[in-house]
Amino acid sequence: MDRASTPQGRLPEVPTRVTGLVMRELTPEDADAYYALLDRNRLHLSRLGDFRAEREATPAWVREHLGEDPGPDLRYGIRLDGELIGRIDLVAVDPPRYGTGYWLDESHVGAGYASAACSALYGHTARALGATEVFAGVTHGNDRSAALLRRLGFEPVADFEHYTRFRLVLVP
Ligand SMILES: CC(C)(COP(=O)(O)OP(=O)(O)OC[C@H]1O[C@@H](n2cnc3c(N)ncnc32)[C@H](O)[C@@H]1OP(=O)(O)O)[C@@H](O)C(=O)NCCC(=O)NCCS
């Protein structure tokens, strides 16, 4: 995608099939809202030993993190009726192959929002960037994440000591 062609050089907003649920790029302007979201989700994010940096987040860390240039990576906030409720990333590991990571505010889990958001973003990435495959690593025991990926059409392709690698082949 040509960042320069989007307003203020930003990524385009990505709608989902759920009314009021959209993805907009996470930027330094989101620092306060993103810190508040992280702060109330420290336990939720750290149950399986993942998200080490996030669970120790400070306002200064969040400002610095969101101020870093994401380069070719896509860093989106999941927003419901304007409120930030989660995050999805696509990492340009080896384009057109991408890695992904995602999380939702604990109080919004169980409503299909992550499915709707991931499905919309991966579809958008296939169309806009020509992405052909998306990979995700899921720590053993993260049943909700594995169930989400299976719903999206991912399949397990490799098993490691601490995690399983899942792959989604995107249909052009
Ligand atoms: C992984 C995570 C994002 C999954 O969130 P989720 O809400 O379970 O995922 P989905 O959006 O697919 O929602 C599925 C749930 O919504 C329900 N649902 C309701 N309406 C739905 C719809 N229209 N479509 C799909 N699911 C729907 C499903 O029945 C399911 O509920 P259940 O698990 O109680 O049966 C969330 O658990 C999370 O943030 N975990 C912590 C961070 C994390 O582990 N990230 C991943 C690292 S690999």
The ligand as an SDF file (V2000), in Angstrom:
LIG
                    3D

 48 50  0  0  0  0  0  0  0  0999 V2000
   -7.4020  -14.3800   21.4670 C   0  0  0  0  0  0  0  0  0  0  0  0
   -8.5910  -13.4440   21.6530 C   0  0  0  0  0  0  0  0  0  0  0  0
   -8.3830  -12.1860   20.8140 C   0  0  0  0  0  0  0  0  0  0  0  0
   -9.8500  -14.1880   21.1730 C   0  0  0  0  0  0  0  0  0  0  0  0
  -10.9840  -13.3870   21.4200 O   0  0  0  0  0  0  0  0  0  0  0  0
  -12.4640  -13.9960   21.2200 P   0  0  0  0  0  0  0  0  0  0  0  0
  -13.4220  -12.9540   21.6000 O   0  0  0  0  0  0  0  0  0  0  0  0
  -12.5560  -15.3230   21.8950 O   0  0  0  0  0  0  0  0  0  0  0  0
  -12.4810  -14.2860   19.6540 O   0  0  0  0  0  0  0  0  0  0  0  0
  -13.6660  -14.1670   18.6250 P   0  0  0  0  0  0  0  0  0  0  0  0
  -13.8130  -12.7910   18.1360 O   0  0  0  0  0  0  0  0  0  0  0  0
  -13.4130  -15.2150   17.5900 O   0  0  0  0  0  0  0  0  0  0  0  0
  -14.9780  -14.5070   19.4450 O   0  0  0  0  0  0  0  0  0  0  0  0
  -15.3610  -15.8400   19.6340 C   0  0  0  0  0  0  0  0  0  0  0  0
  -16.3840  -15.9070   20.7240 C   0  0  0  0  0  0  0  0  0  0  0  0
  -17.4480  -14.9980   20.4220 O   0  0  0  0  0  0  0  0  0  0  0  0
  -18.6700  -15.7380   20.2300 C   0  0  0  0  0  0  0  0  0  0  0  0
  -19.3680  -15.0820   19.1270 N   0  0  0  0  0  0  0  0  0  0  0  0
  -20.4980  -14.3510   19.2700 C   0  0  0  0  0  0  0  0  0  0  0  0
  -20.8690  -13.8630   18.0820 N   0  0  0  0  0  0  0  0  0  0  0  0
  -19.9620  -14.2950   17.1720 C   0  0  0  0  0  0  0  0  0  0  0  0
  -19.8130  -14.1140   15.7780 C   0  0  0  0  0  0  0  0  0  0  0  0
  -20.7050  -13.3890   15.0790 N   0  0  0  0  0  0  0  0  0  0  0  0
  -18.7530  -14.6610   15.1520 N   0  0  0  0  0  0  0  0  0  0  0  0
  -17.8470  -15.3890   15.8310 C   0  0  0  0  0  0  0  0  0  0  0  0
  -17.9440  -15.6010   17.1830 N   0  0  0  0  0  0  0  0  0  0  0  0
  -18.9920  -15.0570   17.8440 C   0  0  0  0  0  0  0  0  0  0  0  0
  -18.2280  -17.1490   19.9350 C   0  0  0  0  0  0  0  0  0  0  0  0
  -19.2190  -18.0790   20.2850 O   0  0  0  0  0  0  0  0  0  0  0  0
  -17.0180  -17.2560   20.8370 C   0  0  0  0  0  0  0  0  0  0  0  0
  -17.4300  -17.3590   22.1870 O   0  0  0  0  0  0  0  0  0  0  0  0
  -16.9650  -18.5990   23.1110 P   0  0  0  0  0  0  0  0  0  0  0  0
  -15.4730  -18.6680   23.0360 O   0  0  0  0  0  0  0  0  0  0  0  0
  -17.4500  -18.2060   24.4380 O   0  0  0  0  0  0  0  0  0  0  0  0
  -17.6080  -19.7730   22.4850 O   0  0  0  0  0  0  0  0  0  0  0  0
   -8.7840  -13.0450   23.1450 C   0  0  0  0  0  0  0  0  0  0  0  0
   -9.0180  -14.1990   23.8990 O   0  0  0  0  0  0  0  0  0  0  0  0
   -7.5920  -12.2980   23.7360 C   0  0  0  0  0  0  0  0  0  0  0  0
   -7.4820  -11.0900   23.6120 O   0  0  0  0  0  0  0  0  0  0  0  0
   -6.6990  -13.0420   24.4620 N   0  0  0  0  0  0  0  0  0  0  0  0
   -5.5430  -12.4520   25.1260 C   0  0  0  0  0  0  0  0  0  0  0  0
   -4.4760  -12.0600   24.1470 C   0  0  0  0  0  0  0  0  0  0  0  0
   -4.0390  -13.2160   23.2900 C   0  0  0  0  0  0  0  0  0  0  0  0
   -3.8980  -14.3300   23.7520 O   0  0  0  0  0  0  0  0  0  0  0  0
   -3.7840  -12.9110   21.9960 N   0  0  0  0  0  0  0  0  0  0  0  0
   -3.3550  -13.9040   21.0290 C   0  0  0  0  0  0  0  0  0  0  0  0
   -1.9020  -14.2150   21.1180 C   0  0  0  0  0  0  0  0  0  0  0  0
   -1.5080  -15.5180   19.9430 S   0  0  0  0  0  0  0  0  0  0  0  0
  1  2  1  0
  2  3  1  0
  2  4  1  0
  2 36  1  0
  4  5  1  0
  5  6  1  0
  6  7  2  0
  6  8  1  0
  6  9  1  0
  9 10  1  0
 10 11  2  0
 10 12  1  0
 10 13  1  0
 13 14  1  0
 14 15  1  0
 15 16  1  0
 15 30  1  0
 16 17  1  0
 17 18  1  0
 17 28  1  0
 18 19  1  0
 18 27  1  0
 19 20  2  0
 20 21  1  0
 21 22  1  0
 21 27  2  0
 22 23  1  0
 22 24  2  0
 24 25  1  0
 25 26  2  0
 26 27  1  0
 28 29  1  0
 28 30  1  0
 30 31  1  0
 31 32  1  0
 32 33  2  0
 32 34  1  0
 32 35  1  0
 36 37  1  0
 36 38  1  0
 38 39  2  0
 38 40  1  0
 40 41  1  0
 41 42  1  0
 42 43  1  0
 43 44  2  0
 43 45  1  0
 45 46  1  0
 46 47  1  0
 47 48  1  0
M  END
$$$$
